[in-house]
Amino acid sequence: MALNLKTLATRSMSAAVFVVLLIGCVYWNYLSFTIFFFAVSMIGLNEFYKIAEKLGAKPLKIVGFLIGILTYFFFVSFSNLTSSTELIIYKITGVILPLIIIGPFILFSVALFTRNENAIQSTTFTIGGIIYAVLPFALLNQTVLNTNSDFEPELILGIIFLIWSNDTFAYLGGSLFGKNKMIERVSPGKTWEGTIIGVLITFTLSFAFNTLIFKLENHIWPTLGIAIPILATIGDLVESKLKREAGIKDSGSIMPGHGGVLDRFDSLIFVSPFVYAFFKL
C-alpha cells in the first residue's frame, strides 16, 4: 500500500493539536481541566446518540443532555469558592442528586405510555449514553483531587500516559509479532501477541512513575500499570463493537484522520470508573 503523505500529514497535525490541547488543559488548572472534559463528555454524548440512531433507536436528546449536564457538574468540586457561594452550590447539588437518581425511572415510566415505536429501547439508549459518555469524564473531576481537595493533574496525566503506552506498544507488538487474532469479528487488527506486549511493557514502565510522574505509595502505580492496559483494551473493543453494529468506521469527525471523541477516549471511558473506585476504596 502506497504511503499517502497528505493523509499522514493530516493525521500528524491533528494528533499534535490534540496532545497539546489535552496536556495543556489537564495541567493548567482545575477550571481548564473541568471545562475540557465537560466539552469532551457533551461531544461524546452527541456521538453516542448518533450511533444509537444508526442502531434504530430514537434517544431523547434534550432530556439526555440535561441529565448529562447535571451528572457532570454533580462531581465538580467547588471548594475553591467563597464560603457563601460554596454553600449555595452545595445546596444546589443536593437537589441535583435526587434528580439524577429518579430521572431514569421517570423516563422508563413515561415510555410505558408513549405510542412511539421502540420507546423502551430509545429510553435505554438515552440513559446508556449518560453512563457511557458522561459519567466516566465526570468522575475524573474527583479523581484529580487529593484528600485536601488540592488539584493534582500529574495523576491523570500518568494514567493517560499509561493508556498511550499500552496503545503504542500493543500496536507495535501486533505489527511485528501478531499472529493470533483476539476477537476478529470485533477488531480484526487486534492480536493476542500485541495485547500481551502492550500490557507487559506498560506494567514495566509503571514502576518508574513514582520518580518520573507523581509519587504515590509503592504498590499503586504497578497496580494501575497492570489494570489500566486490560481495561483500556476492553474499552477499545467495546467501542469497536458498538461501531461495527452501527455500521460506521468512526464515532465522529471532530479530529481529522482520527475520528471522534469516543474514538480517542474509548480507553479512558473504561479506565476512569476503575481508577475512581480504586482511590476511593
Helices and strands as residue ranges (DSSP letters): H 5-28, H 30-54, H 61-74, H 83-113, H 119-133, H 135-143, H 153-177, H 192-206, H 209-212, H 220-246, H 261-280
